[in-house]
Amino acid sequence: MSLTLILYCCLIAICSALGGSLPAFIKLTHKRIQLILSLVSGVMLGVAFLHLLPHSIVVLNNVPMALGICLAGLLFMFFLVRMFHFHQHELAFEDDRKQSHNQLCDDKKNHVHCDHHNGQMDFSWLGLCFGLTIHTLIDGIALASTVTSATSNTWYPVGLGVFLAIVLHKPLDAISITSLMAAKGWSQSKQMTVNVIFALMCPLGAILFALTVNQFVEAREMILGVALAFSAGIFLCISLGDLLPELHFHSHDRLKLSAMLIIGVLIAWAIETLPGHSHQGPTETKSNKLETTQPTARE
């Protein structure tokens, strides 16, 4: 297991744990959350289209298969969200200090919101935590598959785009859990315990995948390609599921939300255009090395 993956896992765990603690120290307004969501959605959208999907096509060497697995990942996440309703990033409040949706917004004028958000805070934090745990385990697999299959030697860490998408997103997921637990009357100590456990789920998924994938030597590239394509579908569903409601169901700050989306996509694009970046698979790289060393041996 590479040092890069270990570093990523540590940073993701720390950021997730800190994110779950933010509501106790910082006032997070509705507007700030939506701006962050738009930025993260742009990063995830760009990473899915510019990195995960192209990389899976190269590794699998089969476009229809890669696209089919990507579609399966998208549908899997869609039905997972539909079943547990877990991908909502609004802060929950106790009934005696409940704030309305408009009170959380910085701009109370011309605020229009779709009814699909109404009643979404009625589910238990346990269901929320279970859905997000499955989601974050898959994020760990996406990170590990990207780092494991990367072969380019560059001055920047491999899998940087996937790491940024996850590390920016995990704190928001953790906030969803701890704020809902607070609304249900759970103590700070129990909130922090659940928060820490949740923070370790993404590293757990990454480490388990990295340790087990090398056990299947013959099927290793196939597993990596499937994981990359499936993760691309997951990222697409998450980005569009977070993005579309915020851009279409809010009449306030549309320009700012749209700008944050574009900035997120540009970040993903910039990472992909860094010098030395390559989507070559392990086999392709090994064969290239053999071709370059053979003439030297003949000489």
C-alpha positions, -999 to +999 in steps of 0.1 A: +000+000+000+015+033-011+024+062+012+002+085-009-029+065-002-020+064+036-016+102+035-049+106+017-067+084+042-053+103+072-063+137+058-098+125+048-103+111+083-091+143+100-112+166+077-143+144+082-140+144+120-134+182+121-164+187+098-187+168+121-176+191+149-181+224+130-217+231+140-206+234+177-181+261+168-191+278+136-224+291+123-231+275+090-257+294+071-278+279+043-260+301+017-225+290+027-235+253+026-250+257-009-219+275-022-197+247-009-220+221-023-219+237-058-181+238-057-178+201-046-204+191-072-183+207-099-152+189-087-169+156-086-185+161-120-152+169-135-134+141-118-160+116-130-159+127-167-122+136-170-105+111-148-125+081-135-144+072-167-115+077-192-092+058-168-116+029-165-120+027-203-082+025-207-078-002-180-108-023-192-100-017-229-138-019-235-159+012-239-194-004-237-184-023-206-170+007-189-201+028-197-224+000-186-206-003-152-207+034-149-245+034-154-248+006-128-229+027-103-251+057-110-283+036-105-269+020-074-263+054-057-296+067-070-316+039-054-294+040-022-302+077-018-339+071-026-341+043+000-324+062+029-328+098+018-294+104+033-278+129+008-294+161+023-270+187+037-293+209+057-287+215+094-313+200+118-325+218+149-344+209+180-381+218+180-376+245+208-350+263+188-360+253+153-351+277+125-370+280+094-354+274+060-356+311+052-339+321+084-308+301+074-306+319+041-287+352+038-311+365+012-347+360+022-361+377-009-373+357-039-366+324-021-382+295-039-375+260-028-388+227-042-412+207-020-390+176-022-369+189+008-400+191+030-401+164+056-367+150+049-356+155+085-381+130+098-359+100+093-337+087+121-299+096+123-292+058+122-307+054+087-288+085+077-255+072+091-260+037+075-266+052+040-237+076+043-214+048+056-221+027+025-215+058+004-182+066+021-169+030+019-174+033-019-156+066-019-127+048-002-127+021-029-127+049-056-097+065-040-078+033-036-086+021-072-074+054-086-041+054-066-035+017-072-040+019-110-020+051-115+014+047-131+025+082-139+056+096-122+048+133-115+057+159-089+022+159-076+005+130-058-015+105-079-053+105-075-053+141-065-086+149-082-105+120-065-089+130-031-100+166-034-136+155-043-138+133-013-120+154+013-142+184+004-173+163+006-168+142+037-171+171+062-206+179+048-217+143+052-204+144+088-222+176+095-255+160+084-251+132+109-240+152+139-265+180+134-294+155+132-281+136+162-281+170+181-317+176+170-327+142+184-311+151+218-280+129+217-251+141+239-220+157+226-199+126+236-221+103+216-221+126+186-183+127+186-181+089+189-203+084+159-184+112+141-150+096+146-163+061+135-178+076+104-146+095+097-127+061+096-151+045+071-135+060+040-100+050+050-113+016+059-128+011+024-096+023+008-073+001+029-094-030+025-095-026-013-058-018-016-049-049+005-072-073-013-069-063-049-033-075-052-045-110-041-062-115-074-032-112-098-049-124-130-081-103-124-064-073-109-068-050-138-104-061-144-112-053-107-095-019-110-113-010-142-147-021-128-140-001-096-131+030-115-161+028-138-185+021-109-170+050-090-175+073-119-212+065-118-213+071-081-196+105-085-219+115-113-250+106-092-237+125-062-227+156-081-259+158-101-280+149-071-265+177-050-261+201-079-295+201-097-317+208-066-295+237-055-293+254-089-329+248-100-348+250-068-332+282-054-339+316-070-313+333-048-276+335-056-279+316-088-249+334-103-228+326-073-239+290-072-232+286-109-198+303-106-188+279-078-199+250-100-177+262-129-148+267-106-151+232-093-151+218-129-121+239-137-102+226-107-108+190-119-098+200-154-066+217-142-056+186-122-060+165-153-039+188-175-009+189-151+023+179-168+030+141-168-005+131-161-015+099-179-043+074-180-022+044-190-030+011-174-005-010-156-001-035-185+003-008-210+030+009-190+048-024-184+048-032-221+061+003-229+090-002-204+099-035-221+099-018-255+122+009-243+146-015-226+149-041-253+168-020-278+193-011-250+198-048-243+205-055-280+230-027-282 
